[in-house]
Amino acid sequence: MEALENNKVPIWKKYALTVFEAAEYFNIGEKKLREIIRSNPRADYLLWNGNKALLKRELFEKEINQINVI
């Protein structure tokens, strides 16, 4: 089991983050992230896997760098 944990990709190297990972990485609450996703379902920073939204880390980072209030 420990070998699997050593092969994990660090969160800062991942291309796409789950809502939980994005909440940890960006220090934004999961509820707020889900609101953002719900209000912008076709945003470039979203990647859909079925009905599960993933946030493209670098694109979302650029998006939130342009705003002052979430």
Backbone bond lengths (Angstrom), bond angles and torsions (degrees), N, CA, C in turn:
res aa  C-N    CA-C-N  psi(-1)  N-CA   C-N-CA  omega(-1)  CA-C   N-CA-C  phi
1 M - - - 1.456 - - 1.526 111.12 -
2 E 1.322 117.19 -37.22 1.451 120.24 -178.45 1.528 111.57 -64.48
3 A 1.326 116.98 -33.53 1.458 120.57 178.94 1.525 111.23 -60.91
4 L 1.334 117.83 -37.45 1.456 121.04 177.76 1.522 111.14 -63.68
5 E 1.301 117.98 -41.87 1.459 121.80 -178.99 1.526 111.00 -64.68
6 N 1.317 117.78 -34.31 1.461 120.99 179.63 1.520 112.06 -70.51
7 N 1.327 118.41 -21.61 1.458 122.54 -179.44 1.523 113.01 -91.68
8 K 1.329 118.40 3.06 1.462 121.37 -179.87 1.527 110.13 -67.14
9 V 1.329 114.78 141.19 1.463 120.65 176.00 1.520 107.83 -79.30
10 P 1.331 118.16 130.67 1.474 119.70 177.68 1.531 110.43 -60.61
11 I 1.301 116.26 146.03 1.475 121.36 -175.51 1.528 111.36 -58.61
12 W 1.308 118.38 -33.95 1.468 121.34 -178.11 1.525 112.77 -76.20
13 K 1.351 118.00 -6.43 1.458 121.90 177.01 1.527 112.31 -105.47
14 K 1.322 117.09 -9.17 1.463 120.20 -176.93 1.528 110.70 -71.81
15 Y 1.323 114.80 144.21 1.464 120.73 177.19 1.523 110.75 -74.01
16 A 1.334 116.35 -44.63 1.461 121.69 -177.63 1.524 109.40 -128.97
17 L 1.325 114.74 142.70 1.465 121.48 -177.83 1.517 110.64 -117.09
18 T 1.320 115.61 144.55 1.460 119.75 170.48 1.524 107.72 -70.95
19 V 1.309 116.66 169.23 1.470 120.23 178.07 1.531 109.47 -60.43
20 F 1.323 117.07 -41.30 1.464 120.95 179.23 1.524 111.02 -62.08
21 E 1.337 117.35 -47.13 1.466 120.92 179.32 1.522 111.22 -64.26
22 A 1.337 116.82 -41.88 1.463 121.15 179.73 1.528 110.96 -63.64
23 A 1.325 116.94 -37.60 1.465 120.63 178.13 1.527 110.05 -61.57
24 E 1.321 116.62 -42.58 1.470 120.38 177.95 1.522 111.08 -67.86
25 Y 1.321 117.11 -45.86 1.467 122.20 -174.62 1.532 111.71 -66.90
26 F 1.327 117.03 -46.49 1.464 121.09 -175.45 1.522 113.64 -93.73
27 N 1.334 116.97 -5.70 1.464 121.91 -177.74 1.534 111.24 58.05
28 I 1.321 114.36 44.04 1.464 123.22 175.90 1.519 106.24 -121.52
29 G 1.299 117.99 137.71 1.460 121.26 -178.31 1.522 113.02 -62.75
30 E 1.325 115.45 149.21 1.462 120.96 178.40 1.524 111.34 -58.75
31 K 1.332 116.56 -40.78 1.465 120.70 -179.81 1.530 110.61 -60.47
32 K 1.324 116.66 -43.96 1.462 121.24 179.79 1.526 110.76 -65.94
33 L 1.329 117.15 -41.07 1.458 120.19 177.86 1.521 111.18 -62.89
34 R 1.332 116.79 -40.65 1.464 120.16 178.23 1.534 111.22 -65.00
35 E 1.333 117.33 -34.85 1.472 121.07 175.35 1.526 110.39 -64.27
36 I 1.326 116.14 -43.18 1.466 121.19 179.32 1.528 109.75 -62.12
37 I 1.317 116.62 -44.68 1.468 121.47 179.14 1.520 110.33 -62.74
38 R 1.321 116.42 -45.73 1.469 121.47 -178.09 1.533 111.01 -63.02
39 S 1.324 117.93 -36.89 1.459 120.47 -177.10 1.537 112.55 -84.25
40 N 1.341 117.83 -12.69 1.467 121.74 -179.47 1.530 110.92 -136.02
41 P 1.335 118.94 58.45 1.466 120.34 -172.54 1.528 114.77 -65.18
42 R 1.306 118.08 -16.95 1.471 121.22 -179.27 1.529 112.47 -108.53
43 A 1.314 117.80 16.56 1.460 121.57 -179.32 1.527 111.01 -64.04
44 D 1.319 116.05 147.01 1.464 121.44 -179.84 1.515 112.88 -61.37
45 Y 1.321 117.84 -26.99 1.464 120.94 -177.57 1.529 113.64 -82.28
46 L 1.337 116.97 2.31 1.467 120.28 178.69 1.522 111.29 -104.01
47 L 1.311 114.99 140.93 1.450 123.65 174.36 1.520 106.14 -125.59
48 W 1.319 116.39 123.06 1.461 120.02 -176.89 1.522 110.34 -100.70
49 N 1.315 115.58 128.93 1.452 123.58 173.02 1.524 105.70 -114.11
50 G 1.329 116.04 90.01 1.465 119.86 -171.00 1.514 108.10 68.37
51 N 1.325 117.23 -120.49 1.466 120.28 177.85 1.532 111.60 -103.44
52 K 1.334 116.78 10.61 1.464 121.43 179.50 1.530 109.30 -98.13
53 A 1.329 115.73 122.89 1.459 120.82 179.90 1.529 110.05 -90.08
54 L 1.320 114.83 133.99 1.458 122.02 172.13 1.519 106.89 -117.93
55 L 1.313 116.35 145.29 1.457 120.77 179.39 1.517 109.62 -100.53
56 K 1.332 115.86 124.41 1.463 120.73 176.04 1.528 105.94 -70.90
57 R 1.310 115.28 110.73 1.459 122.59 -168.87 1.529 113.03 -51.97
58 E 1.313 118.11 -55.18 1.461 120.32 -175.14 1.522 112.53 -67.16
59 L 1.333 117.76 -40.36 1.466 119.98 178.94 1.524 111.60 -67.06
60 F 1.327 116.34 -40.61 1.464 119.17 178.63 1.529 110.18 -66.78
61 E 1.311 116.11 -37.76 1.469 120.26 177.70 1.531 110.46 -60.86
62 K 1.322 117.55 -43.72 1.472 121.37 177.50 1.525 110.37 -62.34
63 E 1.323 116.04 -40.28 1.467 120.91 -179.76 1.529 111.18 -62.38
64 I 1.329 117.26 -46.82 1.466 118.26 -176.71 1.532 111.68 -77.39
65 N 1.330 117.81 -17.23 1.463 120.01 174.40 1.514 111.33 -69.17
66 Q 1.323 117.53 -21.36 1.462 122.01 -177.76 1.518 114.00 -89.29
67 I 1.317 117.59 -6.66 1.465 120.64 -177.86 1.523 110.84 -116.88
68 N 1.330 115.94 157.30 1.464 121.07 -179.08 1.519 113.34 -105.12
69 V 1.342 116.43 -23.70 1.452 121.03 -175.60 1.524 108.76 -134.19
70 I 1.328 115.09 135.13 1.464 119.89 175.88 1.504 107.93 -109.69
